[in-house]
Amino acid sequence: MTDAVRRQKDRANDLLSKGRLPAALEEFRRIIKAVPGELGVRQKIAEILARQGALPAAVAEYSEVVRRYAEQGQFFKASALCRVILTLDPKHEHTQQQLAQLYAARFESKAEGQAAPAVRPAPVQSAPLEAGAIAQANVSPVPAPAEPVEDLSVEIAAEELVFEAEPAAQPRDTLPQIPLFSSLSPPEFLAVLNGAMQARAFSKGETIVTEGQPGDAMYAIAQGSVAVQRQTQKVAEMHDGDFFGEMALLSGAPRLATVVAETDVVVLEFPRSSMDALIARHPGVKIALEQFYRERLLANLLRANPLLQPLTDEQRVALSAAFQSCTFKPKEIILEEGHPGVAVFLVLRGRCAAFHRNPSLGSYPDLVEGDAIGEISVTAQLPVSATVMAKEPVVALRVPAEAFREIVLSNPGTRKQVLLLASQRMSRTAKQGLLAHAGDHRV
């Protein structure tokens, strides 16, 4: 962008801040003539038109921005503006249908109702999404009073008039697959887009979800950055295209972390009530949602547990299909000493205590996020040697013993990790004087 165009944009924003809508609109339109690829400016034009009550013109301008975002691979920004369009014209369908044509399930060979694999979208360079449009979307437009349009523009000399080449639209087969959405059929995709989500804006420093509270929605970040906090300590950051909150929403457990906006943020919110109502009408959405949940759980697990890192892609897919998510309340027993090892539990959230029925034998260090429970008894096909109890709310993955042996232990690298872990635990147990005999194994 040239300095002259930048000055003209500053002038237009100043007019807008003073409520001089017709003059600001004229300035922004002059900028678009010089720099047609400025999507932020196009959004400003649409926002002004909506505030003036020119709804069909506003919808047309927003639709053009959605089309360009979508064709550049910026799905979540396009989706957020689709929601803005629906607040202006609830019967509008064309723009959402275009988005579905680009991003709904593309695997025609899949059986109907069978979800296609979802892949995390590749990073995309993006123009700013105008959060003001999101925040004002639910406000009824009020026509602005008539105002003479003065020629207040900053004239751009001919040699400064540089037209910006628009980014090329990506072919459909090269666009990123979007978690959850790209597993949906076009009708399911449109149903989610139109009825199961809404766009929301949060200011920098504002809390979006709070640790310990009920999880009644999940979110996708359309623009901005958020901080993930556990007990007031920052543990992670998330950015455009990231999902959060699905764990509490789909497992029924309380929120496992607090999420705070680090910048001004626009998110897509998926409330539980809307998703439940949608699933009742479109069962295929439930299939896609469950697959999305499994993939997210497995991704979290692979980050936390080195035991599973040697698995091949094929084995990870098989493991994803084998595990079930489960939750435990404080003091609830997960495994009991002396009982058969019927499953392996992989801790995703929370803390567990491991101890013996005989208190004189002592106890073990707590099991925390990323730890496996019961893998030694399952591997050796021996009874569980200690009781494991949830000390706080726990979210875990449960893999049946037979599936664990078939999938995980068939990988030489993973089998080596399991045997090493078993040796370490047995050594620790021996040092505590807890080994009753040479065949005694840790959970």
C-alpha positions as CSV (number, residue, x, y, z in Angstrom):
1,M,0.0,0.0,0.0
2,T,1.4,3.4,-1.0
3,D,1.7,6.3,1.5
4,A,-1.0,8.2,-0.4
5,V,-3.5,5.3,-0.1
6,R,-2.6,4.9,3.6
7,R,-3.3,8.6,4.2
8,Q,-6.6,8.3,2.4
9,K,-7.5,5.3,4.6
10,D,-6.7,7.2,7.7
11,R,-8.9,10.0,6.5
12,A,-11.8,7.6,5.8
13,N,-11.5,6.0,9.3
14,D,-11.4,9.5,10.9
15,L,-14.7,10.4,9.1
16,L,-16.2,7.1,10.2
17,S,-15.2,7.7,13.8
18,K,-17.0,11.1,13.7
19,G,-20.2,9.5,12.4
20,R,-19.9,11.1,8.9
21,L,-21.0,8.0,7.1
22,P,-21.6,9.3,3.6
23,A,-18.3,11.0,3.4
24,A,-16.5,8.0,4.9
25,L,-18.3,5.7,2.4
26,E,-17.1,7.8,-0.5
27,E,-13.5,7.7,0.8
28,F,-13.5,4.0,1.2
29,R,-14.9,3.5,-2.3
30,R,-12.1,5.6,-3.7
31,I,-9.6,3.4,-1.9
32,I,-11.2,0.2,-3.4
33,K,-10.8,1.6,-6.9
34,A,-7.1,1.9,-6.2
35,V,-6.6,-1.2,-4.1
36,P,-9.4,-3.7,-5.0
37,G,-7.9,-6.5,-2.8
38,E,-8.3,-4.5,0.4
39,L,-10.8,-6.8,2.1
40,G,-10.7,-4.8,5.3
41,V,-11.9,-1.7,3.4
42,R,-14.6,-3.7,1.7
43,Q,-15.9,-4.8,5.1
44,K,-15.9,-1.1,6.2
45,I,-18.1,-0.3,3.2
46,A,-20.5,-3.1,4.0
47,E,-20.6,-2.0,7.7
48,I,-21.5,1.6,6.7
49,L,-24.1,0.5,4.2
50,A,-25.7,-1.6,7.0
51,R,-25.7,1.3,9.4
52,Q,-27.4,3.4,6.7
53,G,-30.1,0.9,6.3
54,A,-29.0,-0.1,2.8
55,L,-29.3,-3.8,3.6
56,P,-29.3,-5.4,0.1
57,A,-26.2,-3.4,-0.8
58,A,-24.5,-4.3,2.5
59,V,-25.3,-8.0,2.0
60,A,-23.9,-7.9,-1.5
61,E,-20.6,-6.3,-0.3
62,Y,-20.3,-8.8,2.6
63,S,-20.9,-11.6,0.2
64,E,-18.1,-10.5,-2.0
65,V,-15.8,-10.4,0.9
66,V,-16.9,-13.9,2.0
67,R,-16.3,-15.2,-1.5
68,R,-12.7,-13.8,-1.6
69,Y,-11.9,-15.1,1.9
70,A,-13.2,-18.5,1.1
71,E,-11.3,-18.8,-2.2
72,Q,-8.1,-17.8,-0.4
73,G,-8.6,-20.6,2.1
74,Q,-9.6,-18.3,5.0
75,F,-12.6,-20.4,6.0
76,F,-13.3,-19.2,9.5
77,K,-13.3,-15.5,8.5
78,A,-15.7,-16.3,5.7
79,S,-17.9,-18.2,8.1
80,A,-18.0,-15.4,10.7
81,L,-19.1,-12.9,8.0
82,C,-21.7,-15.4,6.8
83,R,-23.3,-15.1,10.3
84,V,-23.2,-11.3,9.9
85,I,-25.0,-11.6,6.6
86,L,-27.7,-13.8,8.2
87,T,-28.4,-11.1,10.8
88,L,-29.0,-8.6,8.0
89,D,-31.0,-11.0,5.8
90,P,-32.1,-14.2,7.6
91,K,-33.3,-15.7,4.3
92,H,-30.0,-15.3,2.5
93,E,-28.7,-18.6,1.2
94,H,-26.4,-18.0,-1.8
95,T,-23.2,-17.1,0.0
96,Q,-23.5,-20.1,2.4
97,Q,-24.1,-22.4,-0.5
98,Q,-20.9,-21.1,-2.2
99,L,-19.0,-21.8,1.0
100,A,-20.4,-25.3,1.2
101,Q,-19.4,-26.0,-2.4
102,L,-15.9,-25.2,-1.5
103,Y,-15.5,-26.8,1.9
104,A,-18.1,-29.5,2.5
105,A,-17.1,-33.2,2.2
106,R,-15.3,-33.8,-1.1
107,F,-15.0,-37.5,-0.9
108,E,-17.8,-38.6,-3.1
109,S,-16.7,-42.2,-2.9
110,K,-17.5,-42.3,0.9
111,A,-20.8,-44.0,1.8
112,E,-23.6,-41.6,2.8
113,G,-23.3,-40.6,6.4
114,Q,-19.7,-41.7,6.7
115,A,-17.5,-38.9,7.8
116,A,-14.3,-38.1,5.8
117,P,-11.0,-37.5,7.6
118,A,-10.5,-33.9,8.8
119,V,-7.1,-32.2,8.5
120,R,-5.9,-29.1,10.3
121,P,-5.9,-26.2,7.9
122,A,-2.5,-24.8,6.7
123,P,-1.6,-21.4,8.0
124,V,-2.8,-18.6,5.7
125,Q,-1.7,-15.0,5.5
126,S,-4.8,-13.0,6.2
127,A,-6.3,-9.5,6.1
128,P,-7.9,-8.1,9.3
129,L,-11.5,-9.2,10.0
130,E,-13.5,-6.2,11.1
131,A,-14.7,-7.2,14.5
132,G,-16.9,-4.1,14.6
133,A,-19.2,-5.8,12.1
134,I,-19.5,-8.8,14.4
135,A,-20.2,-6.7,17.4
136,Q,-22.8,-4.6,15.7
137,A,-24.4,-7.4,13.8
138,N,-27.3,-7.8,16.2
139,V,-28.1,-4.1,16.2
140,S,-30.9,-3.0,13.9
141,P,-29.6,-0.6,11.3
142,V,-30.7,3.0,11.5
143,P,-30.6,5.2,8.4
144,A,-28.1,8.0,8.9
145,P,-29.3,11.6,8.4
146,A,-28.7,13.2,5.0
147,E,-25.3,14.8,4.8
148,P,-23.7,16.7,1.9
149,V,-20.7,14.7,0.7
150,E,-17.7,17.1,0.7
151,D,-14.8,16.3,-1.5
152,L,-12.4,15.6,1.4
153,S,-10.3,13.0,-0.3
154,V,-6.6,12.9,-0.5
155,E,-5.9,13.0,-4.2
156,I,-3.6,10.3,-5.5
157,A,-1.3,11.3,-8.2
158,A,-1.2,9.2,-11.3
159,E,2.3,7.8,-10.6
160,E,1.1,6.8,-7.1
161,L,-2.0,4.9,-8.3
162,V,-0.8,1.3,-7.8
163,F,-3.5,-1.3,-8.3
164,E,-3.1,-4.3,-6.0
165,A,-3.3,-7.7,-7.7
166,E,-6.0,-9.8,-6.1
167,P,-4.8,-13.1,-4.6
168,A,-5.6,-15.9,-6.9
169,A,-8.5,-18.2,-6.0
170,Q,-7.2,-21.6,-5.0
171,P,-8.6,-24.6,-6.9
172,R,-11.1,-26.5,-4.8
173,D,-8.9,-29.6,-4.4
174,T,-6.1,-27.5,-3.0
175,L,-8.1,-25.6,-0.3
176,P,-7.5,-26.7,3.3
177,Q,-9.8,-29.3,4.8
178,I,-11.4,-27.8,7.9
179,P,-11.8,-29.9,11.1
180,L,-15.4,-31.0,11.5
181,F,-16.8,-29.0,8.6
182,S,-15.0,-30.9,5.8
183,S,-16.5,-34.1,7.1
184,L,-20.0,-32.9,6.6
185,S,-22.2,-33.4,3.5
186,P,-23.3,-30.1,1.9
187,P,-26.8,-30.1,3.6
188,E,-25.2,-30.9,7.0
189,F,-22.6,-28.2,6.4
190,L,-25.3,-25.6,5.6
191,A,-27.3,-26.7,8.7
192,V,-24.3,-26.1,11.0
193,L,-23.4,-22.8,9.3
194,N,-27.0,-21.5,9.5
195,G,-28.3,-22.8,12.7
196,A,-25.6,-24.2,15.1
197,M,-23.1,-21.4,15.4
198,Q,-22.8,-17.7,16.0
199,A,-20.0,-15.2,15.6
200,R,-18.9,-13.3,18.8
201,A,-16.3,-10.7,19.4
202,F,-14.2,-10.4,22.6
203,S,-11.9,-7.5,23.5
204,K,-8.3,-7.9,24.6
205,G,-8.2,-9.2,28.2
206,E,-11.8,-10.5,28.2
207,T,-12.4,-14.0,29.5
208,I,-14.1,-16.3,27.1
209,V,-14.4,-19.5,29.2
210,T,-13.6,-20.1,32.9
211,E,-11.9,-23.1,34.4
212,G,-14.3,-25.2,36.5
213,Q,-17.5,-23.9,34.9
214,P,-19.9,-26.1,32.9
215,G,-19.0,-26.5,29.3
216,D,-22.0,-25.4,27.3
217,A,-20.2,-24.5,24.0
218,M,-17.1,-25.0,21.9
219,Y,-15.3,-22.3,19.9
220,A,-13.3,-21.8,16.7
221,I,-11.0,-18.7,16.4
222,A,-11.8,-16.7,13.3
223,Q,-9.3,-14.0,14.2
224,G,-6.9,-13.2,17.0
225,S,-5.0,-14.9,19.7
226,V,-6.1,-16.4,23.1
227,A,-4.2,-17.6,26.2
228,V,-5.0,-20.9,27.9
229,Q,-4.6,-20.7,31.6
230,R,-4.6,-23.5,34.2
231,Q,-5.0,-22.2,37.8
232,T,-4.1,-18.7,36.6
233,Q,-0.8,-19.9,34.9
234,K,-0.5,-19.5,31.1
235,V,0.1,-22.9,29.6
236,A,-0.6,-22.4,25.9
237,E,-1.6,-20.0,23.1
238,M,-4.1,-20.5,20.3
239,H,-4.6,-18.6,17.1
240,D,-6.7,-18.3,13.9
241,G,-8.3,-21.7,13.0
242,D,-7.8,-23.3,16.4
243,F,-10.7,-24.9,18.3
244,F,-11.1,-24.9,22.0
245,G,-13.8,-25.9,24.5
246,E,-14.8,-29.1,22.8
247,M,-13.5,-31.3,25.6
248,A,-15.9,-30.0,28.2
249,L,-18.7,-29.7,25.6
250,L,-18.5,-33.3,24.4
251,S,-17.4,-35.1,27.6
252,G,-19.7,-33.3,30.0
253,A,-16.8,-32.5,32.3
254,P,-16.3,-29.0,33.8
255,R,-14.0,-26.6,31.9
256,L,-10.5,-27.7,32.2
257,A,-8.9,-24.3,31.6
258,T,-9.6,-20.6,31.4
259,V,-9.3,-18.9,28.0
260,V,-8.6,-15.2,27.8
261,A,-8.4,-13.0,24.7
262,E,-4.8,-11.8,24.2
263,T,-5.9,-9.6,21.3
264,D,-9.2,-8.5,20.1
265,V,-10.7,-11.8,19.1
266,V,-13.6,-13.0,16.8
267,V,-14.7,-16.5,17.5
268,L,-17.4,-18.9,16.2
269,E,-19.4,-20.3,19.0
270,F,-21.1,-23.7,18.9
271,P,-23.6,-23.9,21.8
272,R,-24.6,-27.3,23.1
273,S,-28.3,-26.7,22.7
274,S,-27.9,-25.7,19.0
275,M,-25.7,-28.7,18.3
276,D,-28.1,-31.1,20.0
277,A,-31.1,-29.7,18.1
278,L,-29.2,-30.0,14.8
279,I,-28.1,-33.6,15.5
280,A,-31.7,-34.6,16.0
281,R,-32.4,-33.5,12.4
282,H,-29.1,-34.4,10.8
283,P,-27.6,-37.6,12.4
284,G,-24.5,-37.3,10.1
285,V,-23.4,-34.3,12.1
286,K,-23.1,-36.5,15.2
287,I,-20.8,-38.9,13.3
288,A,-18.6,-36.0,12.2
289,L,-18.6,-34.5,15.6
290,E,-17.5,-37.7,17.3
291,Q,-14.8,-38.2,14.8
292,F,-13.6,-34.6,15.3
293,Y,-13.6,-35.3,19.1
294,R,-11.5,-38.4,18.7
295,E,-9.0,-36.7,16.5
296,R,-8.7,-33.8,19.0
297,L,-8.3,-36.2,22.0
298,L,-5.7,-38.2,20.1
299,A,-3.7,-35.1,19.1
300,N,-3.7,-34.0,22.8
301,L,-2.5,-37.4,23.9
302,L,0.2,-37.6,21.3
303,R,1.6,-34.3,22.5
304,A,1.6,-35.4,26.1
305,N,2.6,-39.1,26.0
306,P,5.9,-40.2,24.5
307,L,4.7,-43.8,24.7
308,L,2.6,-43.4,21.6
309,Q,4.9,-41.2,19.5
310,P,6.4,-44.2,17.6
311,L,3.0,-45.2,16.2
312,T,2.5,-45.1,12.4
313,D,-0.2,-43.1,10.9
314,E,-2.2,-46.3,10.3
315,Q,-1.8,-47.3,13.9
316,R,-2.9,-43.9,15.1
317,V,-6.1,-44.1,13.1
318,A,-6.7,-47.6,14.5
319,L,-6.1,-46.4,18.0
320,S,-8.4,-43.4,17.5
321,A,-11.2,-45.7,16.5
322,A,-10.5,-48.0,19.5
323,F,-10.5,-45.5,22.4
324,Q,-13.5,-44.1,24.3
325,S,-13.4,-40.9,26.3
326,C,-14.4,-41.2,29.9
327,T,-14.6,-39.0,33.0
328,F,-14.1,-39.7,36.7
329,K,-15.3,-37.8,39.7
330,P,-13.0,-37.1,42.7
331,K,-12.5,-40.3,44.8
332,E,-13.9,-42.5,42.0
333,I,-12.0,-45.8,41.4
334,I,-10.4,-46.2,38.0
335,L,-8.6,-49.5,38.5
336,E,-8.7,-51.8,41.6
337,E,-5.9,-53.8,43.0
338,G,-6.2,-57.6,42.3
339,H,-8.7,-57.2,39.5
340,P,-7.9,-58.2,35.9
341,G,-6.3,-55.5,33.7
342,V,-9.2,-55.0,31.2
343,A,-8.1,-51.7,29.8
344,V,-5.4,-49.0,29.5
345,F,-6.4,-45.5,30.6
346,L,-4.5,-42.5,29.2
347,V,-4.9,-39.4,31.4
348,L,-5.8,-36.2,29.4
349,R,-6.7,-34.0,32.3
350,G,-6.6,-34.3,36.1
351,R,-4.6,-36.1,38.8
352,C,-4.9,-39.7,40.1
353,A,-3.6,-41.4,43.2
354,A,-2.1,-44.9,43.2
355,F,-2.0,-46.9,46.4
356,H,-2.3,-50.4,48.0
357,R,-5.1,-51.8,50.1
358,N,-2.5,-52.3,52.8
359,P,-1.5,-48.8,53.8
360,S,1.7,-50.1,55.4
361,L,3.0,-50.8,51.8
362,G,3.0,-47.0,51.1
363,S,1.8,-45.3,47.9
364,Y,3.1,-44.1,44.5
365,P,3.6,-40.7,43.0
366,D,0.5,-39.2,41.5
367,L,-0.4,-39.9,37.9
368,V,-1.0,-36.8,35.9
369,E,-1.7,-35.6,32.4
370,G,0.1,-37.7,29.8
371,D,0.5,-40.7,32.1
372,A,-0.8,-44.2,31.2
373,I,-2.6,-46.3,33.7
374,G,-2.9,-50.1,33.6
375,E,-0.6,-50.6,30.6
376,I,1.8,-52.9,32.5
377,S,-1.0,-55.3,33.7
378,V,-2.5,-55.3,30.2
379,T,0.8,-56.0,28.6
380,A,1.8,-58.8,31.0
381,Q,-1.8,-60.0,31.3
382,L,-1.5,-60.0,35.1
383,P,-3.9,-58.6,37.8
384,V,-3.7,-54.9,38.6
385,S,-1.2,-54.5,41.4
386,A,-2.5,-51.2,42.9
387,T,-5.7,-49.2,43.1
388,V,-5.9,-46.0,41.1
389,M,-8.4,-43.3,42.2
390,A,-9.2,-39.9,40.8
391,K,-8.1,-37.1,43.2
392,E,-9.9,-34.5,41.2
393,P,-12.1,-34.5,38.0
394,V,-10.3,-36.6,35.5
395,V,-10.7,-36.9,31.7
396,A,-9.1,-40.0,30.2
397,L,-9.1,-42.2,27.1
398,R,-10.0,-45.9,27.7
399,V,-8.5,-48.4,25.3
400,P,-9.7,-52.0,25.8
401,A,-6.9,-54.5,26.7
402,E,-7.2,-56.5,23.5
403,A,-7.1,-53.5,21.3
404,F,-4.1,-52.0,23.1
405,R,-2.1,-55.2,22.7
406,E,-3.1,-55.6,19.0
407,I,-2.5,-51.9,18.0
408,V,0.1,-50.4,20.3
409,L,2.3,-53.4,21.2
410,S,2.6,-54.4,17.5
411,N,4.8,-51.4,17.0
412,P,8.4,-52.2,18.0
413,G,9.2,-48.7,19.2
414,T,6.1,-48.5,21.3
415,R,6.6,-51.9,22.8
416,K,10.1,-51.0,23.8
417,Q,8.7,-47.8,25.5
418,V,6.2,-49.9,27.4
419,L,8.8,-52.4,28.6
420,L,11.1,-49.6,29.6
421,L,8.3,-48.0,31.6
422,A,7.5,-51.3,33.2
423,S,11.1,-51.8,34.2
424,Q,11.3,-48.2,35.7
425,R,8.1,-48.7,37.7
426,M,9.2,-52.1,39.0
427,S,12.5,-50.7,40.0
428,R,10.8,-47.8,41.9
429,T,8.5,-50.3,43.5
430,A,11.4,-52.5,44.6
431,K,13.2,-49.5,46.2
432,Q,10.1,-48.8,48.2
433,G,10.1,-52.4,49.4
434,L,6.7,-53.1,47.9
435,L,7.6,-56.0,45.7
436,A,6.1,-59.1,47.2
437,H,7.7,-61.4,44.6
438,A,9.7,-61.2,41.4
439,G,6.5,-61.3,39.3
440,D,4.9,-58.3,41.0
441,H,4.1,-55.6,38.4
442,R,3.2,-51.9,38.6
443,V,-0.2,-50.8,37.3
